[in-house]
Amino acid sequence: MNSDSFKFSNAVVIAPLLAILSIWIVFWVEVQLSINLNEYGVYPRRLSGLQGVFFSPFIHGSIEHLYNNTIPLAVLTAFLFYFYRGAALRVLLLGTLASGLLTWAIARPSYHIGASGVIYLLASFIFFKGILAKHYRLVALSLIVVFIYGSMIWYIFPVKDGISWEGHLAGFATGLIMSLVTKVKVPEVRKYDWEHDDYNEADDPFLQHFDEDGNFIETSTEEIEEKIEIKYHYKKSEED
């Protein structure tokens, strides 16, 4: 078993903190300078729109948009760096670029902004990777993600105007692909002796206490008494 697996590290706190600070600082700058950075978002199939692959996750259209992305981004980033820390940075960076490029290729002609594509990337990766890894902790994590964020699945479809469902779909698809191609170190699940393939019931000391019908058999044990030998040493007194 890998002793370094599922252990807390500074990255579990630092990575979500940097992610949250970055999107809030960008929004604060927009408000303070009274500027709009939407034009730096992804604009599909336009060469200048490729800059949004790098900048769009940091840009948000409103405080509500920013707030809705803050908590999921923090939680899912922390999950990623705790349970998959060996591959976390690679998944986050490459996945964000890939989902941005996919959005650029498939989306409607409009500026697509926000960190929601990254959120869908992380949720998708954590869910599918946990199922594929078949480790009980990672499967449990997948179920937690479904329980908390399962309703997000509807927004990869055009169910609501004003949202980039293409960005959500691109993030979700990229997370799925990343879960298939990314190798992670998963600790081995401890197995008991009876779970091994070479287990032999006849050699099991516990099962030897039962007969073929399952009745308990008392076994006699020889008690070995240790002989205690006491030796006295006589020493003459000087008075004698």
N, C-alpha and C positions, 0 to 999 in steps of 0.2 A: 504493500500500500504506500502511496506517495504521501509522505508526512507533511509536504508543503501544500497539499490540497485543502481547499475550503478553510483557509486561514485568513484572518483579518490583516490587511496591510494599509499603509497610508493612502495608496491609490484608491481604495474604496471610498474615502472621504474627499480626497483632492480632486479626482476626476469629475464627480458630480458637481462639486463646488465650482470648478473652473467652467464647466458647461453652463451652469446657471448664471454665474457672474458675467460670462461673455454675452449672453443674449440680453441680459438686463442692462448692461453697460451700453450696448449698441442702441437699445431703445431709449435709454436716458439721454444719450448724445443727440438722437433725433429730436427729442422733446426740447432739450435745452437750446439747440441751434435752430429749431423750427425747420427742419429739413425732412425730406422723405427719401428713403433709400430703396424704395421698392424697385427702382430701375436696375438695381444690382441683383435682383432675383433671377431665377431661371426663366429665360424666354425661349420656348421650344423652336428648334430648327433655325435659329438665327445665330450666326457666329458670335456676335457680341453677347448673346444670351448664355454662352458657356461660362461666363464669369460667375453666374449664379450657382454653378455647381459648387463653388468654394464659399460664396458669400450668403446664399439664401438661407441656410439654417440659422443664421444670426439675426435675420431681419423679420420683424413682426408688424402686422398692420395696426394692431390696437393693444391696449392693456389687457383686454379680455383674451385675445389671441395669445399673448405672452403668458398670462397666468395659466391658461389651460394646458400649455406645453411645459410649464416649469416643473410641476410635481412629477408627472410621468417621466420626464427626462432625467430628473435626479434619481428616482427610484430604480429605473431600468439600467441606468449607467452604473449605479452601485451594485446591482445584481450581476451585471456583466463583469465588473472588475473583481468581485468576490468569488464567483463560481467559475469564471473562465479567464482568470487574470493572465494566463500564459498567452492567450490569443485575443485579449480584450482590445488592446490598442490597434491591432491589425484589423479586427472586425469593425471597430468604430471608424477608423480613417478610410480604409478601402471601401467599406460598405457605404459610407456617406458619399464618397465620390461616385461609386457605381450607381447608387439610387438617384443621384443628381443627374448623371448622364442618361439614365433610363427615362427620367422625367422629361429631360430635354428632347428625347426622341419621340415620346408618345403623347405628350400633354397638348392641351388646347393652346392656341396662340394667346398667351396672357402671361403676366409676371407671376411666377410661383415662388412664394416665400414661406418661411417658418421652419421650425425644428420638428414639425410633425412627421416628416419623412424619416428623420433619424429615429424618432420614437417608434414608428412602425417597423423600421429595420431592427431595432433592439428587441422589441416584443416578439417579432417573428423568429429571429435567431434564437433567443432564449427558449421559446416554446419548442421549436422543432429540434433544436440540438439536445434538449433534455429528453425528448421522446426517443431520439436516435441513440443517445448514449446509454439508455436503459439503466442508469444508476438511480437508485431510489430517491436520493436527494435532488437530483436534477429533474427527475420526473415530477417530484413534488413541487419544485420550483415552476415547472411548466404549468402545472395545475393552478398554482397561485396566480401566475400571469394571466391565465384564461379567466380566473375568477374575478380579478381586479379590472382587467382591460379587455375582456372578451367582447364587450359591446363595440369596441373600435372596429371590428371586422366589417361592420356595415358601411363604414366610411371609405372603404376602398372601391365603393360603387358610387355612381352619381346620384346620391339620394338627397343632397342638399346643395342649394346654390351658394356660391361664394367661398367654397372650400376646394382645395386642390386634391380632389380624389385621385388624380393621376399620380401626384406625389406620394400619397398614402399607398397606392397600389405598387408603385416603384419600390418604396421602402420595404413593403411586405414581401414582394418577390425577391428582392435582393437579400433580405434576411433568410429566406428559405434556401436560396442558392448558397449563401455563406455557411449555413448550417450543414450543408451536404459536402462542401469542399474543405472546410476548416477542420483540422485535426486538433483535438484537445486531449490533455492528459486527464484521464478519469481514474480515480483510485479504485482498486479492486475491492469488491464487497467481500467481507469476511465470510468464509464458509465453515460450517461445522464438519466434523469428521464424516457424518452420515450423508453429507451433501456431495462428497467427492465421488468420482466415477469408480475408483479402486476400493471403495468401502466394502468391507466384508463383515457381515453381521456376526459370524462365528468368532471373530477376534475381538468383538466389543465386550469389554469387561462388565458393562452394565447389563447387556442382554444375556450374558451367561448366568445371570441370577433368575432367569425365567425358562420354563420348559416350553415344549412345542405348543401347549394349550394356553400359554400366557400365565401359568401359575408361578408364583414366586417360590424360589428354591432357596432354602437357608443353607448357607455354606459355613462349615466349621473352620475356625481359625485357631491355630496353635499359638497359645500365649507363651511366650518365652520369658521366664523369670530370670532376671539378672541377679546373680549371686553377689551379695555385698560382703566384702571382706574388710574387716576392721583390723588395723595393725596398731599396736601400742608400742611406743618407744619409751623405755625406762631410762631416766637419766638420774644418776646419783647426785644428791644434794651435797653442797660443799660442807654443810654442817656435819654430814655423816663422816 
